[in-house]
Amino acid sequence: MGEEVEVTVDGEPLDKRYDLLSANPTGFEFGYGGSGPAQLAIAILAHAYDDEFACEWYQRFKREVVAQLPEGGWVLTKDDLDAWREGMASDA
């Protein structure tokens, strides 16, 4: 994407969670399936749920959600995340 992507939760910057995954030292990206989207996926899931869940499912979340986010801005709510998680569970 070229520009640094800032992601906030309730007005505060989302922690990049390099302690869980150091896929992209330049930070978050979205809209495709690379390392920046992986960093964003794990950070979102860890914030919304817990570290263990994030580490287990971030690759799938990256493919199904983060890679599909539109350029120019987006919003994901906890309800959106819960719906994805419930849909994922029903696939099992």
C-alpha positions as CSV (number, residue, x, y, z in Angstrom):
1,M,0.0,0.0,0.0
2,G,3.0,2.3,0.5
3,E,1.7,4.5,3.3
4,E,1.7,3.7,7.0
5,V,-1.6,2.3,8.0
6,E,-3.0,3.6,11.4
7,V,-5.6,1.4,13.0
8,T,-7.4,2.6,16.1
9,V,-9.8,1.1,18.6
10,D,-12.0,3.6,20.4
11,G,-9.6,6.4,19.3
12,E,-6.4,4.7,20.6
13,P,-3.8,3.1,18.4
14,L,-4.1,-0.7,18.1
15,D,-1.0,-2.5,19.5
16,K,0.9,-4.2,16.7
17,R,1.5,-7.2,18.9
18,Y,5.1,-7.9,17.8
19,D,5.3,-10.1,20.9
20,L,3.0,-12.6,19.1
21,L,4.2,-12.2,15.5
22,S,6.8,-10.2,13.9
23,A,5.7,-10.6,10.3
24,N,6.0,-7.0,9.2
25,P,8.3,-4.5,11.0
26,T,6.7,-1.6,9.1
27,G,3.3,-2.3,10.6
28,F,-0.2,-2.9,9.4
29,E,-1.5,-3.3,5.9
30,F,-4.7,-4.7,4.4
31,G,-6.4,-5.6,1.1
32,Y,-4.2,-8.5,0.2
33,G,-2.8,-11.6,1.9
34,G,0.8,-10.6,2.8
35,S,2.8,-10.0,6.0
36,G,1.3,-6.6,6.8
37,P,-2.2,-8.0,6.8
38,A,-1.0,-10.9,8.9
39,Q,0.3,-8.4,11.5
40,L,-3.1,-6.6,11.4
41,A,-5.0,-9.9,11.7
42,I,-3.2,-11.1,14.8
43,A,-3.4,-7.7,16.5
44,I,-7.2,-7.4,15.9
45,L,-7.9,-11.0,17.2
46,A,-5.6,-10.6,20.2
47,H,-7.4,-7.3,21.1
48,A,-10.9,-8.7,20.6
49,Y,-10.3,-12.2,22.2
50,D,-7.0,-13.5,23.5
51,D,-3.5,-14.3,22.5
52,E,-4.0,-18.0,22.1
53,F,-7.0,-17.6,19.8
54,A,-5.2,-14.9,17.8
55,C,-2.2,-17.1,17.2
56,E,-4.3,-20.1,16.2
57,W,-6.7,-18.3,13.8
58,Y,-5.0,-15.1,12.4
59,Q,-4.1,-16.7,9.1
60,R,-7.7,-17.6,8.4
61,F,-8.9,-14.2,9.6
62,K,-6.3,-12.6,7.3
63,R,-7.6,-14.5,4.3
64,E,-11.3,-14.1,5.0
65,V,-11.5,-10.6,6.4
66,V,-8.3,-8.5,6.3
67,A,-7.4,-9.3,2.7
68,Q,-10.9,-8.2,1.7
69,L,-10.9,-4.8,3.4
70,P,-11.4,-1.9,1.0
71,E,-8.7,0.7,0.3
72,G,-9.6,4.1,1.7
73,G,-10.9,3.1,5.2
74,W,-13.0,0.6,6.9
75,V,-14.6,-0.2,10.3
76,L,-14.8,-3.6,12.0
77,T,-17.0,-3.9,15.1
78,K,-17.0,-6.5,17.8
79,D,-20.2,-7.8,16.3
80,D,-18.5,-8.2,12.9
81,L,-15.7,-10.2,14.6
82,D,-18.2,-12.3,16.6
83,A,-20.1,-13.1,13.4
84,W,-16.9,-14.2,11.7
85,R,-16.0,-16.3,14.7
86,E,-19.4,-17.9,14.8
87,G,-19.3,-18.6,11.1
88,M,-15.9,-20.1,11.4
89,A,-17.2,-22.4,14.2
90,S,-20.1,-23.5,12.1
91,D,-17.7,-24.6,9.3
92,A,-16.0,-27.0,11.6
